[in-house]
């Protein structure tokens, strides 16, 4: 195992949770985050994890990006998707020439990291566990979820094996794959449903299980999967999301079975609302909608694929970012578009 500190760029829900478990296992961890209050709390009082999975506090070193010094062989990038480019330019001077950046994020950020850092120095990672920062220095780890790492080339390399072993310290069922983009695109399809749920003030479970909106959510998932199919990406499933259930010819029965499985997965988690909802309802800040759903919509447009529901969700999220209240009415507008589509 590499003896250098595990540098985690972004000490939020994803990065902070990984850091805490690694530090407790005796791994030297260095956190980099742009929130001064969070950094100060971690340095002064330690990094705390609470929730149904575990409760503990560990001593971890944290700093602001401008305070970081040194060169490191491996950096885990755990920022929000729309902060990817800035973070890459900040961390680049601290990355060894033969080192790598691992994208522990949502979206297809590996493509943008590779443009800045280099393809051979970029490693993909898919995550689906639930966590939230509840206050500076304190993260609520709400529920387990899939963790998968993969080289962009599809090769199973020694460094990938090392990274997977690190991930297993946190999630025992973590795995490596030759098809990382199949998982990342699958998360985008599932993510589209989470963005739709964030149009309301209701929980993920309440939205995914709501009979009035089940069919429009299935249709939304099918739009994303159709774009992935056109792009030649064979989707892989996880945590209740079953890609064949969202194929354009899938039966309603099969689609509902996958939706029910995703409801069951989320019922086991203490995380009731998505991080998207927290961005909108709690922090009143910009979401990752353009870097996740927007990327799909752009790909669909290039390929001549209509995605009216996806575009409507994007518009709805933008409206909430500008001050529109979270409400079932926002989801109802998406459903009306679906009902008006020719069948």
Order of alpha helices (4+ residues) and beta strands (2+ residues): beta-alpha-beta-alpha-beta-beta-beta-beta-alpha-beta-alpha-beta-beta-beta-beta-alpha-beta-alpha-alpha-alpha-alpha-alpha-alpha-alpha
